[in-house]
Amino acid sequence: MATPQKKNYNYAAGRRTAPIQASEAKKGVIAESEQDKPLLRNNFLLVIIAGVMIILGFILISGSPTGIDEYNPDIYSTRRIVVGPTIAFLGFVLMAIAIIVKPKSGKKSNA
C-alpha cells in the first residue's frame, strides 16, 4: 500500500517549498539556506566581540577594596568608575545588536 505524499507548503512564507530529496530524508538532514538561518557568521563574530568587551569591562572594574584597617583610594579611580562600566555597558548593547540585527542578504529584490 502506497502512502500519500505530503504536500510541501511553507505556511509562514505563503509559498510552496522544494520537496526533500530521498537521500536527505533518509539521513535526517535537511539543507538550510543562508537566509533561513537565524544567526549568521557575522552575528556570531559580533557576539564574541561583545562577550570579550563585557569581560574586559568587569576586569577593569575589579580591584582591591577598602577595608576597616586600610583605605584604598583606588576605588575612586576613573578606570573603575567610568572606563570599566562604560566598556561593559557597550558590550551588552553590542550583544543585543548582534542578536537582533539580521545581516543584509546578497540578493536584491525588485519590490
Backbone as a printed PyTorch tensor [residue, N CA C, xyz], in Angstrom:
tensor([[[ 0.8320, -1.1690,  0.0000],
         [ 0.0000,  0.0000,  0.0000],
         [ 0.8880,  1.2480,  0.0000]],

        [[ 0.6620,  2.1220, -0.9040],
         [ 1.4650,  3.3300, -1.0320],
         [ 0.9390,  4.4110, -0.1020]],

        [[ 1.8790,  5.1170,  0.5190],
         [ 1.4740,  6.2140,  1.4040],
         [ 1.3140,  7.4830,  0.5830]],

        [[ 0.3350,  8.2920,  0.9270],
         [ 0.1540,  9.5310,  0.1610],
         [ 1.3050, 10.4940,  0.4210]],

        [[ 1.6740, 11.2210, -0.6270],
         [ 2.7750, 12.1780, -0.4910],
         [ 2.2930, 13.4150,  0.2480]],

        [[ 3.1220, 13.8960,  1.1110],
         [ 2.8100, 15.0850,  1.8680],
         [ 3.1170, 16.3010,  1.0050]],

        [[ 2.2000, 17.2630,  0.9680],
         [ 2.4540, 18.4630,  0.1790],
         [ 3.4160, 19.3600,  0.9520]],

        [[ 4.3690, 19.9030,  0.2480],
         [ 5.3640, 20.7800,  0.8500],
         [ 4.8860, 22.2120,  0.7160]],

        [[ 4.4330, 22.7810,  1.8060],
         [ 3.9300, 24.1470,  1.7870],
         [ 4.4150, 24.8690,  3.0340]],

        [[ 5.0270, 25.9910,  2.8400],
         [ 5.5180, 26.7970,  3.9430],
         [ 4.4380, 27.8300,  4.2550]],

        [[ 3.6730, 27.5950,  5.3290],
         [ 2.5540, 28.4620,  5.6490],
         [ 3.0010, 29.8470,  6.0890]],

        [[ 4.1430, 29.9330,  6.7270],
         [ 4.6270, 31.2330,  7.1880],
         [ 5.0000, 32.1260,  6.0040]],

        [[ 5.6080, 31.5530,  4.9770],
         [ 6.0240, 32.3290,  3.8190],
         [ 4.9320, 32.3950,  2.7620]],

        [[ 3.9470, 31.5060,  2.8370],
         [ 2.8690, 31.5130,  1.8600],
         [ 3.2970, 31.0060,  0.4920]],

        [[ 4.2040, 30.0700,  0.4490],
         [ 4.6710, 29.5460, -0.8340],
         [ 5.0170, 28.0680, -0.7030]],

        [[ 5.0930, 27.4210, -1.8310],
         [ 5.4900, 26.0110, -1.8520],
         [ 6.9980, 25.9150, -1.7080]],

        [[ 7.4300, 24.8830, -1.0370],
         [ 8.8640, 24.6500, -0.8810],
         [ 9.2730, 23.4640, -1.7350]],

        [[10.5560, 23.3700, -1.9980],
         [11.0550, 22.2460, -2.7920],
         [10.9350, 20.9740, -1.9710]],

        [[10.5570, 19.8770, -2.6080],
         [10.4640, 18.6210, -1.8590],
         [11.8320, 18.1640, -1.3750]],

        [[11.8480, 17.4780, -0.2510],
         [13.0830, 16.9690,  0.3230],
         [13.5350, 15.7600, -0.4820]],

        [[14.8050, 15.7400, -0.8120],
         [15.3490, 14.6290, -1.5690],
         [15.3090, 13.3600, -0.7250]],

        [[15.1620, 12.2200, -1.3820],
         [15.0540, 10.9460, -0.6730],
         [16.3210, 10.6540,  0.1350]],

        [[17.4880, 10.9790, -0.4180],
         [18.7340, 10.7060,  0.2970],
         [18.8450, 11.5680,  1.5550]],

        [[18.3550, 12.8150,  1.4770],
         [18.3880, 13.6860,  2.6410],
         [17.3810, 13.2440,  3.6910]],

        [[16.2350, 12.7520,  3.2390],
         [15.2010, 12.3180,  4.1810],
         [15.6560, 11.0870,  4.9550]],

        [[16.4010, 10.2100,  4.2980],
         [16.8860,  9.0090,  4.9850],
         [17.9150,  9.3750,  6.0530]],

        [[18.7600, 10.3450,  5.7430],
         [19.8030, 10.7510,  6.6860],
         [19.2530, 11.6420,  7.7880]],

        [[18.0900, 12.2110,  7.5720],
         [17.5360, 13.1370,  8.5450],
         [18.1450, 14.5120,  8.4280]],

        [[18.7720, 14.8000,  7.2950],
         [19.4280, 16.0760,  7.0820],
         [18.5960, 16.8850,  6.1110]],

        [[18.2760, 18.0840,  6.5070],
         [17.5470, 18.9800,  5.6320],
         [18.4620, 20.1520,  5.3410]],

        [[18.6910, 20.4120,  4.0560],
         [19.5660, 21.5060,  3.6630],
         [18.9120, 22.8240,  4.0460]],

        [[19.7130, 23.7290,  4.6380],
         [19.1950, 25.0040,  5.0950],
         [19.9660, 26.1060,  4.3770]],

        [[19.2490, 27.0160,  3.7360],
         [19.9200, 28.0900,  3.0280],
         [20.3780, 29.1460,  4.0300]],

        [[21.2340, 30.0400,  3.5840],
         [21.7820, 31.0670,  4.4600],
         [20.6900, 31.9980,  4.9830]],

        [[19.6530, 32.2610,  4.1760],
         [18.6010, 33.1690,  4.6010],
         [17.6890, 32.5400,  5.6460]],

        [[17.6200, 31.2170,  5.7130],
         [16.7560, 30.5460,  6.6770],
         [17.3880, 30.4610,  8.0580]],

        [[18.6870, 30.6570,  8.1590],
         [19.3670, 30.5800,  9.4510],
         [19.0900, 31.8510, 10.2490]],

        [[18.7900, 31.7100, 11.5410],
         [18.5000, 32.9060, 12.3340],
         [19.7290, 33.7650, 12.6120]],

        [[20.8780, 33.1560, 12.8010],
         [22.1160, 33.8960, 13.0430],
         [23.1850, 33.4130, 12.0750]],

        [[23.8900, 34.3540, 11.4800],
         [24.9470, 34.0110, 10.5230],
         [26.3130, 34.2350, 11.1740]],

        [[27.3350, 34.0290, 10.3830],
         [28.7110, 34.1110, 10.8960],
         [29.0150, 35.4940, 11.4660]],

        [[28.5490, 36.5410, 10.7950],
         [28.8020, 37.9020, 11.2870],
         [28.1570, 38.1270, 12.6530]],

        [[26.9590, 37.5640, 12.8490],
         [26.2960, 37.6850, 14.1440],
         [27.1230, 37.0290, 15.2420]],

        [[27.6190, 35.8240, 14.9800],
         [28.4120, 35.1210, 15.9780],
         [29.7220, 35.8550, 16.2640]],

        [[30.3090, 36.4580, 15.2460],
         [31.5300, 37.2380, 15.4370],
         [31.2610, 38.4410, 16.3500]],

        [[30.1340, 39.1260, 16.1270],
         [29.7720, 40.2580, 16.9760],
         [29.4670, 39.8130, 18.4060]],

        [[28.8540, 38.6370, 18.5670],
         [28.5700, 38.1140, 19.9070],
         [29.8770, 37.8380, 20.6540]],

        [[30.8550, 37.2800, 19.9690],
         [32.1540, 37.0040, 20.5980],
         [32.8470, 38.3080, 20.9960]],

        [[32.8210, 39.3030, 20.1100],
         [33.4320, 40.6000, 20.4180],
         [32.7340, 41.2360, 21.6090]],

        [[31.4080, 41.1710, 21.6490],
         [30.6550, 41.7450, 22.7670],
         [30.9930, 41.0300, 24.0750]],

        [[31.1260, 39.7150, 24.0290],
         [31.4920, 38.9640, 25.2370],
         [32.8560, 39.3570, 25.7550]],

        [[33.8070, 39.5600, 24.8610],
         [35.1490, 39.9900, 25.2590],
         [35.0860, 41.3920, 25.8730]],

        [[34.2590, 42.2740, 25.2930],
         [34.1210, 43.6250, 25.8460],
         [33.5270, 43.5930, 27.2540]],

        [[32.5350, 42.7330, 27.4780],
         [31.9110, 42.6230, 28.7980],
         [32.9290, 42.1270, 29.8240]],

        [[33.6680, 41.0910, 29.4680],
         [34.6790, 40.5510, 30.3820],
         [35.7560, 41.5880, 30.6610]],

        [[36.2220, 42.3030, 29.6310],
         [37.2340, 43.3450, 29.8120],
         [36.7180, 44.4530, 30.7300]],

        [[35.4520, 44.8420, 30.5680],
         [34.8740, 45.8710, 31.4300],
         [34.8640, 45.4490, 32.8800]],

        [[34.4770, 44.1890, 33.1450],
         [34.4590, 43.7220, 34.5340],
         [35.8630, 43.5720, 35.1020]],

        [[36.8260, 43.2270, 34.2690],
         [38.2140, 43.1570, 34.7410],
         [38.7040, 44.5520, 35.1280]],

        [[38.3410, 45.5680, 34.3220],
         [38.7500, 46.9400, 34.6390],
         [38.0640, 47.4610, 35.9020]],

        [[36.8640, 46.9890, 36.2000],
         [36.1580, 47.4050, 37.4080],
         [36.7830, 46.7820, 38.6530]],

        [[37.2960, 45.5780, 38.5250],
         [37.7810, 44.8480, 39.6970],
         [39.0490, 45.4790, 40.2770]],

        [[39.2920, 45.1610, 41.5240],
         [40.4680, 45.6580, 42.2270],
         [40.3220, 45.4080, 43.7050]],

        [[41.3040, 45.8130, 44.4510],
         [41.2380, 45.5770, 45.8940],
         [40.2970, 46.5970, 46.5400]],

        [[39.4840, 46.1460, 47.5070],
         [38.5230, 47.0520, 48.1530],
         [39.1640, 47.8200, 49.3040]],

        [[38.4240, 48.7930, 49.8120],
         [38.8290, 49.4920, 51.0200],
         [38.3170, 48.7040, 52.2160]],

        [[39.1610, 48.4740, 53.1860],
         [38.7770, 47.7180, 54.3670],
         [38.7540, 48.5910, 55.6110]],

        [[38.4650, 47.9730, 56.7330],
         [38.4340, 48.6910, 58.0080],
         [39.8460, 49.1110, 58.4010]],

        [[40.8290, 48.2580, 58.1300],
         [42.2090, 48.5200, 58.5360],
         [42.9250, 49.5070, 57.6230]],

        [[42.5820, 49.5110, 56.3700],
         [43.3040, 50.3760, 55.4370],
         [42.3610, 51.0290, 54.4380]],

        [[42.7500, 52.1790, 53.9480],
         [41.9710, 52.9220, 52.9580],
         [42.6570, 52.7930, 51.6070]],

        [[41.8830, 52.4210, 50.5940],
         [42.4190, 52.2660, 49.2510],
         [41.7880, 53.3420, 48.3690]],

        [[42.5250, 54.3970, 48.0250],
         [41.9330, 55.4560, 47.1960],
         [41.6860, 55.0210, 45.7520]],

        [[42.1740, 53.8520, 45.3830],
         [41.9990, 53.3610, 44.0120],
         [40.5330, 53.0310, 43.6970]],

        [[39.6890, 52.9130, 44.7230],
         [38.2790, 52.5860, 44.4480],
         [37.5650, 53.7380, 43.7570]],

        [[38.1250, 54.9330, 43.8250],
         [37.5300, 56.0960, 43.1700],
         [38.2470, 56.4720, 41.8780]],

        [[39.0430, 55.5670, 41.3390],
         [39.7810, 55.8950, 40.1130],
         [38.8410, 55.9260, 38.9010]],

        [[39.2480, 56.6720, 37.9060],
         [38.4500, 56.8040, 36.6820],
         [38.3020, 55.4520, 35.9870]],

        [[39.3170, 54.6340, 36.0680],
         [39.2540, 53.3110, 35.4390],
         [38.1210, 52.4790, 36.0170]],

        [[37.9600, 52.4980, 37.3330],
         [36.9580, 51.6530, 37.9950],
         [35.5610, 52.2600, 37.9810]],

        [[35.4380, 53.5810, 37.8770],
         [34.1270, 54.2180, 37.9390],
         [33.5800, 54.5470, 36.5560]],

        [[34.4400, 54.8850, 35.6050],
         [33.9640, 55.3440, 34.2950],
         [34.3030, 54.3710, 33.1700]],

        [[35.5630, 54.0490, 33.0200],
         [36.0160, 53.2870, 31.8570],
         [35.4720, 51.8570, 31.8660]],

        [[35.6380, 51.1430, 32.9700],
         [35.1840, 49.7550, 33.0560],
         [33.6860, 49.5910, 32.8400]],

        [[32.8450, 50.3460, 33.5920],
         [31.4030, 50.2160, 33.3700],
         [30.9560, 50.6310, 31.9730]],

        [[31.6280, 51.6240, 31.3830],
         [31.2620, 52.0490, 30.0260],
         [31.5540, 50.9470, 29.0200]],

        [[32.7050, 50.3160, 29.1160],
         [33.0440, 49.2330, 28.1890],
         [32.1050, 48.0430, 28.3830]],

        [[31.7840, 47.7170, 29.6370],
         [30.8590, 46.6110, 29.8930],
         [29.4710, 46.9340, 29.3460]],

        [[28.9920, 48.1520, 29.5570],
         [27.6780, 48.5490, 29.0350],
         [27.6490, 48.4940, 27.5140]],

        [[28.6860, 49.0050, 26.8650],
         [28.7390, 48.9520, 25.3990],
         [28.7950, 47.5070, 24.9040]],

        [[29.4300, 46.6240, 25.6750],
         [29.4400, 45.2070, 25.3280],
         [28.0450, 44.6100, 25.3740]],

        [[27.2520, 44.9700, 26.4070],
         [25.8740, 44.4830, 26.4950],
         [25.0210, 45.0170, 25.3460]],

        [[25.2160, 46.2890, 24.9890],
         [24.4740, 46.8720, 23.8610],
         [24.8570, 46.1730, 22.5650]],

        [[26.1440, 45.9490, 22.3490],
         [26.5950, 45.2530, 21.1380],
         [26.0630, 43.8240, 21.0920]],

        [[25.9550, 43.1700, 22.2400],
         [25.4030, 41.8160, 22.2930],
         [23.9510, 41.8260, 21.8280]],

        [[23.1660, 42.7850, 22.2860],
         [21.7690, 42.8820, 21.8580],
         [21.6720, 43.1660, 20.3710]],

        [[22.5090, 44.0540, 19.8810],
         [22.5000, 44.3770, 18.4490],
         [22.8940, 43.1610, 17.6250]],

        [[23.8910, 42.4080, 18.0840],
         [24.3630, 41.2330, 17.3430],
         [23.2810, 40.1660, 17.2410]],

        [[22.4420, 40.0550, 18.2600],
         [21.3970, 39.0410, 18.2330],
         [20.1970, 39.5080, 17.4170]],

        [[19.8440, 40.7840, 17.5100],
         [18.6290, 41.2940, 16.8730],
         [18.8050, 41.5600, 15.3800]],

        [[19.9130, 42.1800, 15.0000],
         [20.0960, 42.6250, 13.6160],
         [20.2820, 41.4310, 12.6880]],

        [[19.5270, 41.4550, 11.5910],
         [19.6740, 40.4300, 10.5610],
         [20.5890, 40.9940,  9.4760]],

        [[21.6550, 40.2850,  9.1290],
         [22.5790, 40.7870,  8.1140],
         [21.8980, 40.9590,  6.7620]],

        [[22.4120, 41.8970,  5.9930],
         [21.8640, 42.1310,  4.6600],
         [22.1300, 40.9140,  3.7790]],

        [[21.1150, 40.5470,  2.9850],
         [21.2970, 39.4220,  2.0780],
         [21.9400, 39.9230,  0.7890]],

        [[22.6030, 39.0210,  0.1110],
         [23.2850, 39.3680, -1.1270],
         [22.3370, 39.6000, -2.3020]],

        [[21.1170, 39.0580, -2.1870],
         [20.1460, 39.1920, -3.2800],
         [19.3490, 40.4710, -3.1150]],

        [[19.1420, 41.1780, -4.2350],
         [18.3350, 42.3720, -4.2100],
         [16.9770, 42.0580, -4.8200]],

        [[15.9270, 42.5520, -4.1820],
         [14.5840, 42.3090, -4.7110],
         [14.1320, 43.5250, -5.5130]],

        [[13.2640, 43.2890, -6.4510],
         [12.7550, 44.3620, -7.2980],
         [11.5690, 45.0580, -6.6690]],

        [[11.0520, 44.5560, -5.5740],
         [ 9.8510, 45.1370, -4.9550],
         [10.1430, 46.4250, -4.2510]]])
